[in-house]
Amino acid sequence: MRRAGDVGEVFLAFLRLGLTSFGGPVAHLGYFRDDLVVRRRWMDDRAYADLVALCQFLPGPASSQVGFAMGLQRAGVLGALAAFTAFTLPSAVLLVAFAGGAGLIGGSIGEGALSGLTTIAVAIVAHAVWGMARSLTPDARRAGIAVVALALALLLPGALGQLGALGVGVGAGLLLLRGVPDRPTSALPSFGVPRAVGILCLVLVGVGLVGLPALSSATPSGVVALADAFFRAGALVFGGGHVVLPLLEAGVVQTGWVAPDAFLAGYGAAQAVPGPLFTFAAYLGAVSGVGPGGVVGAAVALVAVFLPGFLVLVGVLPFWDAVRDRPRVRAAMHGANAAVVGILGAALYSPVFTTAITGPGPFVLAVVGFVLLTAFRAPAWAVVLVGAAGGALLAAV
């Protein structure tokens, strides 16, 4: 099929997002929506929410999977690779530099700027929740589903709450939303993945989960052991982000590859850089006592932790293309989309708001960012700069 964009366009769009998307996976979804849905109009809110809901159901880093799929839809396989590379590279480079002993940002002003970037994520997520709620929960039934999903996501821990909220959304959609009016099929872009390719990708995930441990046991290769540990972590985590930390800790700290204090130092650095938290794997691969270490170890760990999530996504997409316009599936997705609004609303409270809003100053800065996004329609990257400057100013005074 003929694609709507080119690889260079996708790379530059995601490079800017990779340099400015602070605040974790939920904030990333807000940045994506603001830049790629609202401003560039690569897809509409309904298609975007469908994609977010799908990626929330799948193992792997949800926000990076959304970006990968948007690059795929926009410019094919090279577009997907460009989206992943551009969004991931800035944070990976910074974390590998940190692993090599290079400092990031020091002093009270630098720490204030980082705090401001965390604070402005509140505005980004709030703007995304507000915009998606207006289009995806326009009636009482869907608003009610969103509220129930918000409660489940807040009250049940970790991925269990997110998956439970999505499950309730799907069930409620099947029961309550069969007759909801919908847009025509043409509103949904196809990802153009052949079924044979999808099946091959799913088989490769299974081969990786079975074959890498067997190969690691049969050979003393540190590269294989490193790839095995990070591939399993990427394949077995739902929701991405902080949920992957226990799996990474089990894979590299409990095995003695990385010291506990080095693990915590890298985690702290990962909080201070833009882009996906999964790039923490690059730091761990660089400092690991098993494998080549340095840049090569970072590359092995980084590819291994992202690969299973992308393979699962590509494996599911051709079947998703085939069934998503059926009435029962559409009803289920209406419910899932409402649940996504609730999940994002829950994440807006915790961890985004509870972590970032530590006093009146950060609260005012978050409100300024929200007003800039909503009333002045300022681009997200400009609001990020305002957040950094505001955080530095608050630290100075």
C-alpha positions in Angstrom: 0.0 0.0 0.0 1.1 3.6 -0.6 2.2 5.3 2.6 1.2 8.8 3.6 4.7 10.0 4.8 8.4 9.3 4.4 11.1 7.9 6.7 12.8 11.3 7.2 9.6 12.9 8.3 9.0 10.1 10.8 12.6 10.2 12.1 12.6 14.0 12.7 9.2 13.9 14.4 10.2 11.2 16.8 13.7 12.6 17.4 12.1 15.8 18.7 9.8 13.6 20.9 12.8 11.6 22.1 14.5 14.8 23.1 11.5 16.4 24.9 9.3 13.6 26.2 9.9 13.7 29.9 7.6 12.1 32.5 7.3 8.4 31.7 5.1 6.3 29.4 1.8 7.9 30.2 3.2 11.3 29.5 4.7 10.0 26.3 1.2 9.1 25.1 0.2 12.7 25.8 3.2 14.0 23.8 2.4 11.6 20.9 -1.2 12.7 20.8 -0.4 16.4 20.9 2.2 16.3 18.2 1.2 13.4 15.9 -2.6 13.3 16.3 -3.6 16.9 17.0 -1.0 18.8 15.1 0.2 16.5 12.3 -3.0 14.5 12.0 -1.4 11.2 11.2 -4.5 9.5 12.6 -7.6 10.6 14.5 -8.4 10.3 18.2 -10.4 7.1 17.7 -7.7 5.3 15.8 -5.1 6.5 18.3 -7.2 5.3 21.3 -7.7 1.9 19.6 -3.9 1.6 19.2 -3.2 2.7 22.8 -5.8 0.1 24.1 -4.3 -2.6 21.9 -0.7 -1.9 23.2 -1.9 -1.8 26.8 -3.1 -5.4 26.3 0.2 -6.6 24.9 3.5 -7.3 26.7 6.2 -4.8 26.2 6.7 -1.0 26.5 3.3 0.3 25.6 4.3 3.9 24.6 7.2 2.7 22.4 4.9 0.2 20.8 2.4 3.0 20.0 5.3 5.0 18.4 6.5 2.0 16.5 3.1 1.3 15.1 2.5 4.9 14.1 5.8 4.9 12.3 4.8 1.7 10.6 1.5 3.1 9.5 3.1 6.3 8.3 6.1 5.0 6.4 6.2 1.3 6.5 8.9 -0.9 8.1 11.6 1.7 7.7 9.3 4.2 9.3 8.7 1.9 12.3 12.5 1.5 12.7 13.0 5.2 12.3 10.4 6.0 15.0 12.0 3.5 17.4 15.5 4.7 16.8 14.8 8.4 17.0 12.6 8.1 20.1 15.0 5.8 22.0 18.5 7.1 21.0 18.7 10.3 23.0 18.0 8.7 26.3 20.1 5.6 25.5 23.1 7.8 24.7 22.7 9.8 27.9 22.5 6.7 30.0 25.5 5.0 28.4 27.4 8.2 29.0 26.3 8.1 32.6 27.5 4.5 32.8 30.8 5.7 31.6 31.1 8.2 34.3 29.8 11.4 32.6 27.5 13.5 34.8 24.2 14.6 33.6 23.1 17.8 35.3 24.4 19.1 38.6 23.8 21.9 41.1 20.5 23.2 42.5 19.6 25.0 39.3 20.1 21.9 37.2 18.1 19.8 39.7 15.4 22.5 39.6 15.2 22.3 35.8 14.8 18.5 36.0 12.1 19.0 38.6 10.3 21.5 36.3 10.4 18.9 33.5 8.7 16.4 35.8 6.2 19.0 36.8 5.3 19.9 33.2 4.5 16.2 32.6 1.4 16.9 34.7 0.2 19.4 32.2 1.0 17.2 29.2 -0.9 14.2 30.7 -3.9 16.4 31.9 -4.1 17.9 28.4 -4.2 14.3 26.8 -6.8 13.1 29.3 -9.0 16.2 28.7 -8.8 15.9 24.9 -9.3 12.1 24.8 -12.2 12.3 27.3 -14.0 14.8 25.1 -13.9 12.5 22.1 -14.0 9.1 23.7 -16.4 9.5 26.6 -19.1 11.8 25.1 -22.1 10.1 26.9 -23.0 8.8 30.4 -22.3 5.2 29.7 -18.8 5.7 28.5 -18.0 8.3 31.2 -19.1 5.7 33.8 -16.8 3.1 32.3 -14.0 5.6 32.5 -14.7 6.3 36.2 -14.8 2.5 37.0 -11.5 2.0 35.1 -9.9 4.9 36.9 -10.9 3.4 40.3 -9.6 -0.1 39.4 -6.3 1.3 38.0 -5.7 3.3 41.3 -6.9 0.6 43.7 -5.3 -2.5 42.2 -1.5 -2.5 42.1 0.7 -2.3 38.9 -0.2 -4.1 35.7 -3.1 -6.0 37.4 -5.1 -2.7 37.8 -4.5 -1.7 34.2 -5.4 -5.0 32.7 -8.4 -5.3 35.0 -9.6 -1.9 34.0 -9.2 -2.7 30.3 -11.0 -6.0 30.8 -13.9 -4.3 32.5 -14.0 -1.7 29.7 -14.2 -4.5 27.1 -16.9 -6.3 29.0 -19.0 -3.2 29.5 -18.6 -2.2 25.9 -20.0 -5.6 24.8 -22.9 -5.2 27.2 -23.7 -1.5 26.9 -22.3 -0.1 23.7 -23.5 -2.3 20.8 -25.7 0.4 19.4 -23.3 3.4 19.8 -22.9 5.3 16.5 -19.5 5.0 14.9 -17.4 6.6 12.2 -17.0 4.9 8.9 -14.3 2.3 8.4 -12.2 4.7 6.3 -11.4 6.6 9.5 -9.1 3.7 10.6 -5.7 3.4 8.9 -4.5 -0.1 8.0 -1.0 -1.1 9.1 -0.5 -3.3 6.0 1.2 -6.3 7.8 0.6 -9.6 5.9 -0.7 -12.5 8.1 2.3 -14.6 7.2 4.6 -12.0 8.6 2.5 -11.7 11.7 2.6 -15.4 12.4 6.4 -15.4 11.8 6.8 -12.7 14.4 4.8 -14.5 17.0 6.8 -17.7 16.3 10.0 -15.7 16.7 8.9 -14.6 20.2 8.3 -18.2 21.2 11.6 -19.2 19.8 13.3 -16.5 21.7 11.7 -17.4 25.0 12.6 -21.1 24.6 15.7 -21.0 22.5 17.7 -18.2 24.3 17.6 -19.9 27.7 18.6 -23.2 26.1 21.4 -21.6 24.2 22.6 -19.7 27.2 22.8 -22.9 29.2 24.7 -24.7 26.4 27.3 -22.0 25.7 29.4 -19.8 27.9 28.8 -16.7 25.7 28.1 -13.6 27.8 26.3 -12.0 24.8 23.8 -14.8 24.7 23.2 -14.7 28.5 22.7 -10.9 28.3 20.3 -11.2 25.4 18.4 -13.9 27.2 17.9 -12.0 30.4 16.7 -8.8 28.7 14.6 -10.6 26.1 12.7 -12.4 28.9 12.2 -9.1 30.8 10.8 -7.4 27.7 8.5 -10.3 26.8 7.0 -10.8 30.2 6.1 -7.3 31.3 2.7 -5.7 30.7 2.3 -1.9 30.7 6.0 -1.1 30.4 7.6 1.7 32.3 8.3 1.0 36.0 6.6 -2.4 35.8 9.8 -3.8 34.1 12.0 -2.9 37.0 11.5 -6.1 39.1 12.2 -8.2 36.1 15.4 -6.3 35.3 16.5 -6.4 39.0 15.9 -10.2 39.0 17.9 -10.6 35.8 21.0 -8.5 36.6 21.2 -7.8 40.3 20.1 -11.1 41.8 22.4 -12.9 39.4 25.4 -10.7 40.5 25.9 -9.1 37.1 25.2 -5.5 38.4 25.7 -4.3 42.0 22.6 -3.0 43.8 24.0 0.5 44.3 24.9 0.7 40.6 21.3 -0.5 39.7 19.8 2.3 41.8 22.1 4.9 40.5 21.2 4.0 36.9 17.5 4.0 37.8 17.8 7.5 39.2 19.6 8.7 36.0 16.8 7.1 33.9 14.3 9.3 35.7 16.2 12.4 34.6 16.3 11.7 30.9 13.6 12.0 28.2 12.3 9.0 26.3 11.2 5.5 27.3 12.3 4.0 30.7 13.2 0.8 28.9 16.4 2.5 27.8 17.5 1.8 31.4 18.5 -1.5 29.8 21.2 0.3 27.9 22.8 1.5 31.1 22.6 -2.0 32.6 24.1 -3.6 29.6 27.0 -1.1 29.7 27.8 -1.8 33.3 27.0 -5.5 33.4 29.7 -7.9 34.5 28.5 -10.4 32.0 28.8 -9.8 28.3 30.9 -7.3 26.4 29.9 -4.3 28.5 30.2 -0.7 27.3 28.5 0.4 24.1 28.2 -3.1 22.7 26.7 -4.5 25.9 24.3 -1.5 25.9 23.2 -2.2 22.3 22.6 -5.9 23.0 20.5 -5.2 26.1 18.6 -2.4 24.4 17.6 -4.4 21.3 16.8 -7.5 23.4 14.5 -5.7 25.8 12.5 -3.9 23.1 12.4 -6.7 20.5 9.8 -9.1 21.9 7.2 -6.3 22.4 7.7 -5.1 18.8 7.4 -8.7 17.5 4.2 -9.3 19.4 2.8 -6.1 18.2 3.6 -6.8 14.5 2.3 -10.4 15.0 -1.1 -9.1 16.3 -1.6 -6.2 13.8 -2.7 -8.2 10.7 -5.4 -10.0 12.8 -6.3 -6.7 14.4 -6.8 -5.1 10.9 -9.1 -8.0 10.0 -11.5 -7.9 13.0 -11.5 -4.4 14.5 -14.5 -3.2 12.3 -16.8 -6.0 13.3 -19.8 -4.7 15.4 -18.9 -6.7 18.5 -15.3 -5.8 18.3 -16.1 -2.1 17.8 -18.4 -2.2 20.8 -15.6 -3.8 22.9 -13.2 -1.2 21.7 -15.6 1.7 22.6 -15.5 0.3 26.1 -11.7 -0.2 26.0 -11.2 3.4 24.8 -13.3 4.7 27.6 -11.2 2.6 30.0 -8.0 4.0 28.5 -9.3 7.5 29.5 -9.8 6.2 33.0 -6.3 4.6 33.1 -4.7 7.8 31.9 -6.7 9.7 34.5 -5.5 7.4 37.2 -1.9 7.8 36.1 -2.4 11.6 36.0 -3.0 11.3 39.8 -0.4 8.6 40.6 2.5 8.6 39.9 2.5 11.9 37.8 0.7 14.4 40.1 1.8 12.8 43.4 5.4 12.7 42.3 5.7 16.1 40.7 3.4 18.4 42.7 5.4 19.0 45.9 4.1 22.5 46.7 2.4 25.6 45.5 5.3 26.5 43.0 5.1 23.2 41.1 1.3 23.4 41.1 1.3 26.9 39.5 3.9 25.7 36.9 1.7 22.8 36.0 -1.3 25.0 35.6 0.7 27.4 33.4 1.7 24.5 31.2 -1.9 23.3 30.9 -3.2 26.7 30.0 -0.4 27.1 27.4 -1.5 23.8 25.8 -5.2 24.3 25.9 -5.9 28.0 25.6 -2.8 29.1 23.7 -2.4 25.9 21.7 1.4 26.0 22.3 3.4 23.0 21.0 4.5 20.5 23.7 8.2 21.0 23.1 7.7 24.8 23.8 5.9 23.9 27.0 8.7 21.6 28.0 11.2 24.5 27.7 8.9 26.7 29.8 8.8 23.9 32.4 12.6 23.6 32.5 13.0 27.4 32.9 10.2 27.5 35.5 11.8 24.8 37.5 15.2 26.5 37.4 13.6 29.8 38.5 11.8 28.1 41.4 15.0 26.5 42.5 16.8 29.9 42.3 14.3 31.8 44.4 
